[in-house]
Amino acid sequence: ILSGRLAKARPINPRQRGFIRAAGCSENLKLLQLFIQNAKREHREMGVVFVDIAKAFDTVSHQHTLMGLKQKGVN
């Protein structure tokens, strides 16, 4: 329900995988595998960064979140 409301108010980036119905991890892992294979085939260096934002939403107040959603027209 929430992702549907958010999608109406603000377009979702096609790379978004969290909190929506999507192939998720398996698709992202396959994409990473393709990038690595391509870099190896072309003898190019490649850097990979994994960012873990666990508990990221615990650091934002509910009031601030609700205010932002209201500004974007999310009911």
C-alpha positions, 0 to 999 in steps of 0.5 A: 500500500505504502509503495503504491502511494509513494509511486503516485507522488514520486517516481521510483528509481528503476534501480530501487529494490527495497520495499517494492515487488521486484526480483530484488537481490537475485537481479542485483547479484546477476547485474554485479556478476555481469559487470565483473565478467565484463571488467575481466574480459576487457582487462579493466579495473573495477571498484565495488562498494557495498553500503549498508544503511541498516536502521537508517530510518531509526535516525529520522524522526517520524514527524520529519518523515510525515512532513516530507511525505505531506510536502510530496502529496502523499496521503 
